[in-house]
Amino acid sequence: MVFATLFPLGVLQLYHSVSTGYFDARTLQFITGGANPVLEWLRLPGDVLFIVGGVLPILHLCWLSIRYMVPAVKPTEEEREILFTEVVERSGHD
């Protein structure tokens, strides 16, 4: 993004501000006209690669997490009793 769009647009805007004035280089007519839309469209293939390269791994991880989902393990009645057994301390003089 920096080298494909921002730097070239900045150089063009700097040249325009030096040759015609700072105010004219900041107008909407300059920003939306000329080479700006062309440079933004030239950046599109790189943006698509960046988006696809970021989204595909996330989608793959989501697919793997759904595909290899482990069902919840429910304890049996015996395991529940062991799990919730109370521990009672006995006094020393029985």
Backbone as XML, in Angstrom:
<?xml version="1.0"?>
<chain id="A" units="angstrom">
  <residue number="1" name="MET">
    <atom name="N" x="0.832" y="-1.182" z="0.000"/>
    <atom name="CA" x="0.000" y="0.000" z="0.000"/>
    <atom name="C" x="0.877" y="1.246" z="0.000"/>
  </residue>
  <residue number="2" name="VAL">
    <atom name="N" x="1.941" y="1.219" z="0.749"/>
    <atom name="CA" x="2.805" y="2.396" z="0.834"/>
    <atom name="C" x="3.499" y="2.642" z="-0.489"/>
  </residue>
  <residue number="3" name="PHE">
    <atom name="N" x="4.088" y="1.596" z="-1.056"/>
    <atom name="CA" x="4.877" y="1.789" z="-2.273"/>
    <atom name="C" x="4.023" y="1.808" z="-3.536"/>
  </residue>
  <residue number="4" name="ALA">
    <atom name="N" x="2.851" y="1.185" z="-3.508"/>
    <atom name="CA" x="2.020" y="1.124" z="-4.712"/>
    <atom name="C" x="1.076" y="2.314" z="-4.831"/>
  </residue>
  <residue number="5" name="THR">
    <atom name="N" x="0.686" y="2.911" z="-3.707"/>
    <atom name="CA" x="-0.293" y="3.991" z="-3.779"/>
    <atom name="C" x="0.149" y="5.249" z="-3.051"/>
  </residue>
  <residue number="6" name="LEU">
    <atom name="N" x="0.443" y="5.128" z="-1.773"/>
    <atom name="CA" x="0.674" y="6.326" z="-0.975"/>
    <atom name="C" x="1.912" y="7.107" z="-1.409"/>
  </residue>
  <residue number="7" name="PHE">
    <atom name="N" x="3.007" y="6.422" z="-1.665"/>
    <atom name="CA" x="4.226" y="7.131" z="-2.080"/>
    <atom name="C" x="4.065" y="7.810" z="-3.442"/>
  </residue>
  <residue number="8" name="PRO">
    <atom name="N" x="3.568" y="7.093" z="-4.483"/>
    <atom name="CA" x="3.380" y="7.778" z="-5.768"/>
    <atom name="C" x="2.373" y="8.934" z="-5.686"/>
  </residue>
  <residue number="9" name="LEU">
    <atom name="N" x="1.281" y="8.749" z="-4.953"/>
    <atom name="CA" x="0.312" y="9.832" z="-4.815"/>
    <atom name="C" x="0.898" y="11.002" z="-4.047"/>
  </residue>
  <residue number="10" name="GLY">
    <atom name="N" x="1.708" y="10.703" z="-3.059"/>
    <atom name="CA" x="2.366" y="11.766" z="-2.303"/>
    <atom name="C" x="3.345" y="12.556" z="-3.155"/>
  </residue>
  <residue number="11" name="VAL">
    <atom name="N" x="4.077" y="11.856" z="-4.015"/>
    <atom name="CA" x="5.012" y="12.545" z="-4.914"/>
    <atom name="C" x="4.244" y="13.417" z="-5.896"/>
  </residue>
  <residue number="12" name="LEU">
    <atom name="N" x="3.155" y="12.883" z="-6.449"/>
    <atom name="CA" x="2.339" y="13.685" z="-7.372"/>
    <atom name="C" x="1.738" y="14.900" z="-6.674"/>
  </residue>
  <residue number="13" name="GLN">
    <atom name="N" x="1.268" y="14.713" z="-5.453"/>
    <atom name="CA" x="0.678" y="15.822" z="-4.707"/>
    <atom name="C" x="1.746" y="16.848" z="-4.333"/>
  </residue>
  <residue number="14" name="LEU">
    <atom name="N" x="2.928" y="16.392" z="-3.987"/>
    <atom name="CA" x="4.023" y="17.323" z="-3.687"/>
    <atom name="C" x="4.384" y="18.132" z="-4.924"/>
  </residue>
  <residue number="15" name="TYR">
    <atom name="N" x="4.510" y="17.481" z="-6.063"/>
    <atom name="CA" x="4.827" y="18.186" z="-7.309"/>
    <atom name="C" x="3.739" y="19.214" z="-7.641"/>
  </residue>
  <residue number="16" name="HIS">
    <atom name="N" x="2.485" y="18.799" z="-7.476"/>
    <atom name="CA" x="1.369" y="19.703" z="-7.764"/>
    <atom name="C" x="1.339" y="20.877" z="-6.793"/>
  </residue>
  <residue number="17" name="SER">
    <atom name="N" x="1.630" y="20.631" z="-5.521"/>
    <atom name="CA" x="1.610" y="21.729" z="-4.542"/>
    <atom name="C" x="2.755" y="22.704" z="-4.769"/>
  </residue>
  <residue number="18" name="VAL">
    <atom name="N" x="3.902" y="22.211" z="-5.240"/>
    <atom name="CA" x="5.025" y="23.113" z="-5.511"/>
    <atom name="C" x="4.758" y="23.920" z="-6.787"/>
  </residue>
  <residue number="19" name="SER">
    <atom name="N" x="4.168" y="23.278" z="-7.785"/>
    <atom name="CA" x="3.974" y="23.977" z="-9.052"/>
    <atom name="C" x="2.753" y="24.895" z="-9.050"/>
  </residue>
  <residue number="20" name="THR">
    <atom name="N" x="1.648" y="24.500" z="-8.419"/>
    <atom name="CA" x="0.443" y="25.342" z="-8.478"/>
    <atom name="C" x="-0.005" y="25.868" z="-7.122"/>
  </residue>
  <residue number="21" name="GLY">
    <atom name="N" x="0.433" y="25.294" z="-6.049"/>
    <atom name="CA" x="0.054" y="25.785" z="-4.731"/>
    <atom name="C" x="-0.512" y="24.675" z="-3.855"/>
  </residue>
  <residue number="22" name="TYR">
    <atom name="N" x="-0.336" y="24.860" z="-2.559"/>
    <atom name="CA" x="-0.753" y="23.845" z="-1.590"/>
    <atom name="C" x="-2.267" y="23.664" z="-1.581"/>
  </residue>
  <residue number="23" name="PHE">
    <atom name="N" x="-2.999" y="24.766" z="-1.644"/>
    <atom name="CA" x="-4.462" y="24.689" z="-1.594"/>
    <atom name="C" x="-5.005" y="23.885" z="-2.762"/>
  </residue>
  <residue number="24" name="ASP">
    <atom name="N" x="-4.470" y="24.106" z="-3.947"/>
    <atom name="CA" x="-4.944" y="23.398" z="-5.130"/>
    <atom name="C" x="-4.619" y="21.898" z="-5.046"/>
  </residue>
  <residue number="25" name="ALA">
    <atom name="N" x="-3.501" y="21.549" z="-4.417"/>
    <atom name="CA" x="-3.124" y="20.137" z="-4.285"/>
    <atom name="C" x="-3.987" y="19.405" z="-3.265"/>
  </residue>
  <residue number="26" name="ARG">
    <atom name="N" x="-4.693" y="20.136" z="-2.413"/>
    <atom name="CA" x="-5.542" y="19.510" z="-1.395"/>
    <atom name="C" x="-7.014" y="19.479" z="-1.786"/>
  </residue>
  <residue number="27" name="THR">
    <atom name="N" x="-7.361" y="19.975" z="-2.952"/>
    <atom name="CA" x="-8.764" y="20.018" z="-3.357"/>
    <atom name="C" x="-9.262" y="18.626" z="-3.743"/>
  </residue>
  <residue number="28" name="LEU">
    <atom name="N" x="-10.572" y="18.462" z="-3.704"/>
    <atom name="CA" x="-11.195" y="17.195" z="-4.065"/>
    <atom name="C" x="-10.990" y="16.888" z="-5.545"/>
  </residue>
  <residue number="29" name="GLN">
    <atom name="N" x="-10.921" y="17.920" z="-6.362"/>
    <atom name="CA" x="-10.720" y="17.729" z="-7.795"/>
    <atom name="C" x="-9.360" y="17.073" z="-8.070"/>
  </residue>
  <residue number="30" name="PHE">
    <atom name="N" x="-8.330" y="17.473" z="-7.341"/>
    <atom name="CA" x="-7.020" y="16.855" z="-7.539"/>
    <atom name="C" x="-6.999" y="15.418" z="-7.021"/>
  </residue>
  <residue number="31" name="ILE">
    <atom name="N" x="-7.602" y="15.202" z="-5.857"/>
    <atom name="CA" x="-7.543" y="13.880" z="-5.232"/>
    <atom name="C" x="-8.340" y="12.845" z="-6.030"/>
  </residue>
  <residue number="32" name="THR">
    <atom name="N" x="-9.458" y="13.247" z="-6.628"/>
    <atom name="CA" x="-10.292" y="12.295" z="-7.359"/>
    <atom name="C" x="-9.992" y="12.243" z="-8.852"/>
  </residue>
  <residue number="33" name="GLY">
    <atom name="N" x="-9.131" y="13.088" z="-9.350"/>
    <atom name="CA" x="-8.873" y="13.111" z="-10.782"/>
    <atom name="C" x="-7.430" y="12.764" z="-11.104"/>
  </residue>
  <residue number="34" name="GLY">
    <atom name="N" x="-7.144" y="12.690" z="-12.375"/>
    <atom name="CA" x="-5.777" y="12.452" z="-12.823"/>
    <atom name="C" x="-5.342" y="11.014" z="-12.629"/>
  </residue>
  <residue number="35" name="ALA">
    <atom name="N" x="-4.145" y="10.859" z="-12.073"/>
    <atom name="CA" x="-3.549" y="9.529" z="-11.936"/>
    <atom name="C" x="-3.988" y="8.805" z="-10.660"/>
  </residue>
  <residue number="36" name="ASN">
    <atom name="N" x="-4.669" y="9.482" z="-9.769"/>
    <atom name="CA" x="-5.046" y="8.855" z="-8.497"/>
    <atom name="C" x="-5.925" y="7.621" z="-8.665"/>
  </residue>
  <residue number="37" name="PRO">
    <atom name="N" x="-7.017" y="7.697" z="-9.424"/>
    <atom name="CA" x="-7.834" y="6.481" z="-9.584"/>
    <atom name="C" x="-7.076" y="5.340" z="-10.275"/>
  </residue>
  <residue number="38" name="VAL">
    <atom name="N" x="-6.192" y="5.684" z="-11.209"/>
    <atom name="CA" x="-5.413" y="4.650" z="-11.905"/>
    <atom name="C" x="-4.492" y="3.935" z="-10.924"/>
  </residue>
  <residue number="39" name="LEU">
    <atom name="N" x="-3.813" y="4.687" z="-10.069"/>
    <atom name="CA" x="-2.922" y="4.073" z="-9.081"/>
    <atom name="C" x="-3.700" y="3.225" z="-8.078"/>
  </residue>
  <residue number="40" name="GLU">
    <atom name="N" x="-4.887" y="3.671" z="-7.726"/>
    <atom name="CA" x="-5.695" y="2.878" z="-6.798"/>
    <atom name="C" x="-6.143" y="1.566" z="-7.440"/>
  </residue>
  <residue number="41" name="TRP">
    <atom name="N" x="-6.489" y="1.582" z="-8.716"/>
    <atom name="CA" x="-6.877" y="0.354" z="-9.414"/>
    <atom name="C" x="-5.677" y="-0.561" z="-9.630"/>
  </residue>
  <residue number="42" name="LEU">
    <atom name="N" x="-4.509" y="0.011" z="-9.813"/>
    <atom name="CA" x="-3.312" y="-0.818" z="-9.979"/>
    <atom name="C" x="-2.956" y="-1.550" z="-8.679"/>
  </residue>
  <residue number="43" name="ARG">
    <atom name="N" x="-3.410" y="-1.003" z="-7.574"/>
    <atom name="CA" x="-3.142" y="-1.626" z="-6.284"/>
    <atom name="C" x="-4.078" y="-2.802" z="-6.007"/>
  </residue>
  <residue number="44" name="LEU">
    <atom name="N" x="-5.145" y="-2.933" z="-6.773"/>
    <atom name="CA" x="-6.162" y="-3.954" z="-6.524"/>
    <atom name="C" x="-5.624" y="-5.384" z="-6.496"/>
  </residue>
  <residue number="45" name="PRO">
    <atom name="N" x="-4.775" y="-5.837" z="-7.438"/>
    <atom name="CA" x="-4.289" y="-7.226" z="-7.360"/>
    <atom name="C" x="-3.536" y="-7.535" z="-6.064"/>
  </residue>
  <residue number="46" name="GLY">
    <atom name="N" x="-2.729" y="-6.605" z="-5.609"/>
    <atom name="CA" x="-2.024" y="-6.814" z="-4.344"/>
    <atom name="C" x="-2.975" y="-6.878" z="-3.163"/>
  </residue>
  <residue number="47" name="ASP">
    <atom name="N" x="-4.012" y="-6.052" z="-3.180"/>
    <atom name="CA" x="-5.007" y="-6.087" z="-2.111"/>
    <atom name="C" x="-5.753" y="-7.413" z="-2.092"/>
  </residue>
  <residue number="48" name="VAL">
    <atom name="N" x="-6.085" y="-7.916" z="-3.272"/>
    <atom name="CA" x="-6.799" y="-9.196" z="-3.355"/>
    <atom name="C" x="-5.931" y="-10.322" z="-2.801"/>
  </residue>
  <residue number="49" name="LEU">
    <atom name="N" x="-4.651" y="-10.327" z="-3.161"/>
    <atom name="CA" x="-3.745" y="-11.350" z="-2.627"/>
    <atom name="C" x="-3.630" y="-11.248" z="-1.113"/>
  </residue>
  <residue number="50" name="PHE">
    <atom name="N" x="-3.560" y="-10.042" z="-0.606"/>
    <atom name="CA" x="-3.445" y="-9.833" z="0.835"/>
    <atom name="C" x="-4.701" y="-10.324" z="1.549"/>
  </residue>
  <residue number="51" name="ILE">
    <atom name="N" x="-5.876" y="-10.018" z="0.998"/>
    <atom name="CA" x="-7.134" y="-10.444" z="1.617"/>
    <atom name="C" x="-7.280" y="-11.957" z="1.565"/>
  </residue>
  <residue number="52" name="VAL">
    <atom name="N" x="-7.013" y="-12.537" z="0.402"/>
    <atom name="CA" x="-7.128" y="-13.992" z="0.259"/>
    <atom name="C" x="-6.112" y="-14.693" z="1.161"/>
  </residue>
  <residue number="53" name="GLY">
    <atom name="N" x="-4.901" y="-14.162" z="1.226"/>
    <atom name="CA" x="-3.874" y="-14.757" z="2.076"/>
    <atom name="C" x="-4.199" y="-14.657" z="3.552"/>
  </residue>
  <residue number="54" name="GLY">
    <atom name="N" x="-5.046" y="-13.715" z="3.926"/>
    <atom name="CA" x="-5.445" y="-13.590" z="5.323"/>
    <atom name="C" x="-6.712" y="-14.350" z="5.657"/>
  </residue>
  <residue number="55" name="VAL">
    <atom name="N" x="-7.617" y="-14.440" z="4.692"/>
    <atom name="CA" x="-8.913" y="-15.067" z="4.956"/>
    <atom name="C" x="-8.854" y="-16.587" z="4.811"/>
  </residue>
  <residue number="56" name="LEU">
    <atom name="N" x="-8.135" y="-17.077" z="3.826"/>
    <atom name="CA" x="-8.088" y="-18.527" z="3.596"/>
    <atom name="C" x="-7.541" y="-19.313" z="4.786"/>
  </residue>
  <residue number="57" name="PRO">
    <atom name="N" x="-6.451" y="-18.896" z="5.417"/>
    <atom name="CA" x="-6.000" y="-19.659" z="6.598"/>
    <atom name="C" x="-7.024" y="-19.668" z="7.734"/>
  </residue>
  <residue number="58" name="ILE">
    <atom name="N" x="-7.725" y="-18.558" z="7.921"/>
    <atom name="CA" x="-8.740" y="-18.507" z="8.978"/>
    <atom name="C" x="-9.897" y="-19.446" z="8.643"/>
  </residue>
  <residue number="59" name="LEU">
    <atom name="N" x="-10.339" y="-19.441" z="7.389"/>
    <atom name="CA" x="-11.400" y="-20.353" z="6.981"/>
    <atom name="C" x="-10.959" y="-21.807" z="7.108"/>
  </residue>
  <residue number="60" name="HIS">
    <atom name="N" x="-9.703" y="-22.091" z="6.782"/>
    <atom name="CA" x="-9.176" y="-23.455" z="6.919"/>
    <atom name="C" x="-9.173" y="-23.897" z="8.379"/>
  </residue>
  <residue number="61" name="LEU">
    <atom name="N" x="-8.746" y="-23.030" z="9.273"/>
    <atom name="CA" x="-8.753" y="-23.368" z="10.696"/>
    <atom name="C" x="-10.168" y="-23.576" z="11.220"/>
  </residue>
  <residue number="62" name="CYS">
    <atom name="N" x="-11.111" y="-22.758" z="10.751"/>
    <atom name="CA" x="-12.509" y="-22.950" z="11.159"/>
    <atom name="C" x="-13.032" y="-24.286" z="10.656"/>
  </residue>
  <residue number="63" name="TRP">
    <atom name="N" x="-12.712" y="-24.631" z="9.420"/>
    <atom name="CA" x="-13.146" y="-25.910" z="8.852"/>
    <atom name="C" x="-12.556" y="-27.075" z="9.646"/>
  </residue>
  <residue number="64" name="LEU">
    <atom name="N" x="-11.277" y="-26.986" z="9.990"/>
    <atom name="CA" x="-10.653" y="-28.063" z="10.767"/>
    <atom name="C" x="-11.278" y="-28.189" z="12.153"/>
  </residue>
  <residue number="65" name="SER">
    <atom name="N" x="-11.606" y="-27.069" z="12.768"/>
    <atom name="CA" x="-12.199" y="-27.135" z="14.105"/>
    <atom name="C" x="-13.598" y="-27.741" z="14.072"/>
  </residue>
  <residue number="66" name="ILE">
    <atom name="N" x="-14.320" y="-27.513" z="12.994"/>
    <atom name="CA" x="-15.649" y="-28.128" z="12.871"/>
    <atom name="C" x="-15.524" y="-29.596" z="12.489"/>
  </residue>
  <residue number="67" name="ARG">
    <atom name="N" x="-14.607" y="-29.898" z="11.595"/>
    <atom name="CA" x="-14.455" y="-31.273" z="11.097"/>
    <atom name="C" x="-13.993" y="-32.226" z="12.191"/>
  </residue>
  <residue number="68" name="TYR">
    <atom name="N" x="-13.060" y="-31.787" z="13.012"/>
    <atom name="CA" x="-12.488" y="-32.661" z="14.046"/>
    <atom name="C" x="-13.014" y="-32.323" z="15.441"/>
  </residue>
  <residue number="69" name="MET">
    <atom name="N" x="-14.249" y="-31.865" z="15.509"/>
    <atom name="CA" x="-14.825" y="-31.505" z="16.796"/>
    <atom name="C" x="-15.003" y="-32.765" z="17.641"/>
  </residue>
  <residue number="70" name="VAL">
    <atom name="N" x="-14.573" y="-32.695" z="18.874"/>
    <atom name="CA" x="-14.684" y="-33.823" z="19.798"/>
    <atom name="C" x="-15.983" y="-33.656" z="20.580"/>
  </residue>
  <residue number="71" name="PRO">
    <atom name="N" x="-16.809" y="-34.694" z="20.607"/>
    <atom name="CA" x="-18.061" y="-34.572" z="21.365"/>
    <atom name="C" x="-17.776" y="-34.445" z="22.862"/>
  </residue>
  <residue number="72" name="ALA">
    <atom name="N" x="-18.676" y="-33.790" z="23.532"/>
    <atom name="CA" x="-18.525" y="-33.599" z="24.971"/>
    <atom name="C" x="-18.626" y="-34.945" z="25.683"/>
  </residue>
  <residue number="73" name="VAL">
    <atom name="N" x="-17.770" y="-35.142" z="26.658"/>
    <atom name="CA" x="-17.754" y="-36.394" z="27.417"/>
    <atom name="C" x="-18.633" y="-36.212" z="28.645"/>
  </residue>
  <residue number="74" name="LYS">
    <atom name="N" x="-19.626" y="-37.097" z="28.776"/>
    <atom name="CA" x="-20.507" y="-37.035" z="29.933"/>
    <atom name="C" x="-20.082" y="-38.121" z="30.911"/>
  </residue>
  <residue number="75" name="PRO">
    <atom name="N" x="-19.872" y="-37.753" z="32.157"/>
    <atom name="CA" x="-19.448" y="-38.760" z="33.134"/>
    <atom name="C" x="-20.583" y="-39.741" z="33.454"/>
  </residue>
  <residue number="76" name="THR">
    <atom name="N" x="-20.185" y="-40.963" z="33.764"/>
    <atom name="CA" x="-21.168" y="-41.974" z="34.160"/>
    <atom name="C" x="-21.631" y="-41.691" z="35.578"/>
  </residue>
  <residue number="77" name="GLU">
    <atom name="N" x="-22.608" y="-42.455" z="36.012"/>
    <atom name="CA" x="-23.148" y="-42.256" z="37.356"/>
    <atom name="C" x="-22.085" y="-42.512" z="38.425"/>
  </residue>
  <residue number="78" name="GLU">
    <atom name="N" x="-21.233" y="-43.517" z="38.216"/>
    <atom name="CA" x="-20.172" y="-43.820" z="39.175"/>
    <atom name="C" x="-19.159" y="-42.682" z="39.238"/>
  </residue>
  <residue number="79" name="GLU">
    <atom name="N" x="-18.807" y="-42.162" z="38.096"/>
    <atom name="CA" x="-17.839" y="-41.063" z="38.065"/>
    <atom name="C" x="-18.406" y="-39.811" z="38.725"/>
  </residue>
  <residue number="80" name="ARG">
    <atom name="N" x="-19.700" y="-39.590" z="38.593"/>
    <atom name="CA" x="-20.326" y="-38.441" z="39.243"/>
    <atom name="C" x="-20.270" y="-38.579" z="40.752"/>
  </residue>
  <residue number="81" name="GLU">
    <atom name="N" x="-20.494" y="-39.790" z="41.256"/>
    <atom name="CA" x="-20.458" y="-39.993" z="42.697"/>
    <atom name="C" x="-19.049" y="-39.788" z="43.230"/>
  </residue>
  <residue number="82" name="ILE">
    <atom name="N" x="-18.061" y="-40.272" z="42.509"/>
    <atom name="CA" x="-16.675" y="-40.100" z="42.940"/>
    <atom name="C" x="-16.287" y="-38.623" z="42.885"/>
  </residue>
  <residue number="83" name="LEU">
    <atom name="N" x="-16.766" y="-37.967" z="41.875"/>
    <atom name="CA" x="-16.405" y="-36.573" z="41.683"/>
    <atom name="C" x="-16.941" y="-35.691" z="42.801"/>
  </residue>
  <residue number="84" name="PHE">
    <atom name="N" x="-18.130" y="-36.007" z="43.289"/>
    <atom name="CA" x="-18.750" y="-35.163" z="44.288"/>
    <atom name="C" x="-18.788" y="-35.807" z="45.664"/>
  </residue>
  <residue number="85" name="THR">
    <atom name="N" x="-17.805" y="-36.619" z="45.992"/>
    <atom name="CA" x="-17.739" y="-37.243" z="47.302"/>
    <atom name="C" x="-17.222" y="-36.215" z="48.318"/>
  </residue>
  <residue number="86" name="GLU">
    <atom name="N" x="-17.897" y="-36.152" z="49.444"/>
    <atom name="CA" x="-17.471" y="-35.222" z="50.468"/>
    <atom name="C" x="-16.298" y="-35.794" z="51.246"/>
  </residue>
  <residue number="87" name="VAL">
    <atom name="N" x="-15.383" y="-34.924" z="51.556"/>
    <atom name="CA" x="-14.245" y="-35.325" z="52.376"/>
    <atom name="C" x="-14.491" y="-34.778" z="53.761"/>
  </residue>
  <residue number="88" name="VAL">
    <atom name="N" x="-14.562" y="-35.703" z="54.745"/>
    <atom name="CA" x="-14.842" y="-35.303" z="56.125"/>
    <atom name="C" x="-13.615" y="-35.631" z="56.956"/>
  </residue>
  <residue number="89" name="GLU">
    <atom name="N" x="-13.142" y="-34.656" z="57.673"/>
    <atom name="CA" x="-11.997" y="-34.887" z="58.552"/>
    <atom name="C" x="-12.505" y="-35.467" z="59.859"/>
  </residue>
  <residue number="90" name="ARG">
    <atom name="N" x="-11.827" y="-36.491" z="60.308"/>
    <atom name="CA" x="-12.208" y="-37.108" z="61.585"/>
    <atom name="C" x="-11.354" y="-36.493" z="62.686"/>
  </residue>
  <residue number="91" name="SER">
    <atom name="N" x="-12.004" y="-36.416" z="63.803"/>
    <atom name="CA" x="-11.254" y="-35.891" z="64.949"/>
    <atom name="C" x="-10.322" y="-36.977" z="65.473"/>
  </residue>
  <residue number="92" name="GLY">
    <atom name="N" x="-9.266" y="-36.620" z="66.152"/>
    <atom name="CA" x="-8.252" y="-37.558" z="66.603"/>
    <atom name="C" x="-8.696" y="-38.483" z="67.725"/>
  </residue>
  <residue number="93" name="HIS">
    <atom name="N" x="-9.800" y="-38.234" z="68.439"/>
    <atom name="CA" x="-10.211" y="-39.065" z="69.573"/>
    <atom name="C" x="-11.499" y="-39.821" z="69.282"/>
  </residue>
  <residue number="94" name="ASP">
    <atom name="N" x="-11.424" y="-40.834" z="68.440"/>
    <atom name="CA" x="-12.556" y="-41.718" z="68.156"/>
    <atom name="C" x="-12.580" y="-42.883" z="69.084"/>
  </residue>
</chain>
